[in-house]
């Protein structure tokens, strides 16, 4: 996970800076070389990484946004899409807590 965090560090910094501006556009970078199927297992990995402090809230927000915005990500079902959507912008959905994320794992 450390290597992944290092790779997206610059993108995360730009994403964070977008939150400082009112009426902002927040950049999300996607590499759409390959298709990705995103299902329950992938959501679980993302949630567990947050619970274990391997990813912070903004990193989870960014990853969720990127997955939802990509044309090459196939989300397994509407329930997963809804839960993934809740992991995006904290101004819309509120800030993540470990309790909220643990609830996602039980759904």
Rosetta blueprint (number, residue, H / E / L):
1 X L
2 X H
3 X H
4 X H
5 X H
6 X H
7 X H
8 X H
9 X H
10 X H
11 X H
12 X H
13 X H
14 X H
15 X H
16 X H
17 X H
18 X H
19 X L
20 X L
21 X L
22 X L
23 X L
24 X L
25 X L
26 X L
27 X L
28 X L
29 X L
30 X L
31 X L
32 X L
33 X L
34 X L
35 X L
36 X E
37 X E
38 X E
39 X L
40 X H
41 X H
42 X H
43 X H
44 X H
45 X H
46 X H
47 X H
48 X H
49 X H
50 X H
51 X H
52 X L
53 X L
54 X L
55 X L
56 X L
57 X H
58 X H
59 X H
60 X H
61 X H
62 X H
63 X H
64 X H
65 X H
66 X H
67 X H
68 X H
69 X H
70 X L
71 X L
72 X L
73 X E
74 X E
75 X E
76 X L
77 X L
78 X H
79 X H
80 X H
81 X H
82 X H
83 X H
84 X H
85 X H
86 X H
87 X L
88 X L
89 X L
90 X H
91 X H
92 X H
93 X H
94 X L
95 X L
96 X L
97 X L
98 X H
99 X H
100 X H
101 X H
102 X H
103 X H
104 X H
105 X H
106 X H
107 X L
